Amino acid sequence: MGDGVAGMAAMRPSQLDSAYSWFHRLVALACLAMGVFYWIRLIGFYPGLLWRFDLMPIHWKIASVVLSVLYPFAAVGLWLVASWGPVIWFLCAGAELAMYGPLSSYFGTRTPLLVFHLCVAVIYVGLRLALYRRNRLAQK
């Protein structure tokens, strides 16, 4: 009986693994919210200038359609801690960085969103490096 308890304790994820999973899930919730934002924009639920798909300029139509599909897809991948989740998030973040960075004359500026994406990228890289380092030390 004591061996079973010791074996279960060894199977528990480490704090680093738990932090990595929770980070993915928090970013997944943010991606889901951003996907809903783009869907609201597409269906014209929100009252505002150019908030209906038929009234949008072509650059907003393309961006809204692409991001309204990719963000929920990224949210699912991040929630499941699948390897493709961060890749899809990176596509979304890259698109928004281009939209609100160099193409800000077309899309406007959203500096807090750009800062959010950069912070997520830095934290993700830090967690991945910590996991890599831990695995390298465990192999020695």
N, C-alpha and C positions, 0 to 999 in steps of 0.2 A: 504494500500500500504506500509506503514511503517513496518508492521509486516512481510511482505514477504522479505524485505531487511534485517531485523534483523535475520530472520530465515536462510537466505542464508549465512550471516556472521557467524552464529553459526555452519553451516555445513562445512565451510572451514577447511581443515586440518591444524593442528598446524605446527610450524616450525620443531618440532621434527619428526612428521609424514612425512613431506616433505624431511627432511634430510635422514630419513630411506629409503624412496622410491628412492631418488637419489643415495644413496649409493648402493642399490640393482642394480640399472640400470648401474652404473659405473662398478661394479663387473661383471655384465652380459656381458658388452662389452669386458671386459678382458677375460672372459670365452669363448666368441665367437672367439676371436683372438687366444686363445690357442687351441681351437678345430680345427680351420683352420690350425694352425701350425701342429697339429698331422695328419690332412688329407693330407697336403702337403707331410708329411713324408711317409704316406702310399702309395700315388700314385706315388711317386718318381719324383715329379716335381722339387725338389730342387737338384742341383748337389752336391754330397758329398759322402763320404765314408759311406756305409751302410744306405743310404737314400732311398733305394728301399726295398719294403716289402720282395721280394724274397731273398734279400741278408742279411736281418737282422737276428741276433741271436734270438732264441726263446723268451728270456726274453723281448727283445724290441718289438717283434711281439705282444706279449700279452699286454704289456703296451700301445703300440700305438693304438691297436684296441679298447681296453677298454676306454682309454681317448678320442679318437676321437669320440666316441659315447656319452660318459657321459658329456663332456664339453659343446657341443651345447644344450644338454638336460638341463643342469644346467643353461645355459644362458637364455633359455626360461622361466624356473621357476623363476629365479631372476628378469627378466624383468617384468614379470607379478606380482611380489611381492607375489608369491604363497608360501604356507608354505613348500612345498617340494623342492623349489629351493635351499635354503641354505643347505638342507640335501644332495642333489646331489653334490653341490659344496664341502661340507665337505668330501664326498667320493673321489672326484678328488684331493683335497688338501692333504688328507691323503695318497692317492696313491703316489703322487709326493713327499711328505715328506719322505715316506718310500724309494722311488726310489733314491732320491738324498741325503738321509741321511744315514741310515744304509746300504743300498744296493749300495752305491756310487762306490764300486769296479766294479759293473756291468754297471751302468748307467752314471757314471761320477758325477761331482758336478755342481750344479746351485744354488749357494748361494743367488743371488738376487731373484730368484723365491721362495725360502724357506722363505726369509724375507718378500716378498710380501704376501704369504699365512698367515704367522703369524700376520702381520699387519692387514690384512682383518679380521682374526678371532678376534683379540683384539677389533677392531672398532665395529664389529658386536655384540660382547658380551656387549660392552659399550652401544650401542644403545638399545639393548634388555633390559638391566638393567634400563636404563633411561625410556623406555616405561613402564616397569613393575612398577617402582616407581611412575610414573605419574598416572597410572591406580589405584594403591593402594591408593594414596592420594585423587583421585577423588571419590573413594568409601566411604571415611570417611565423 
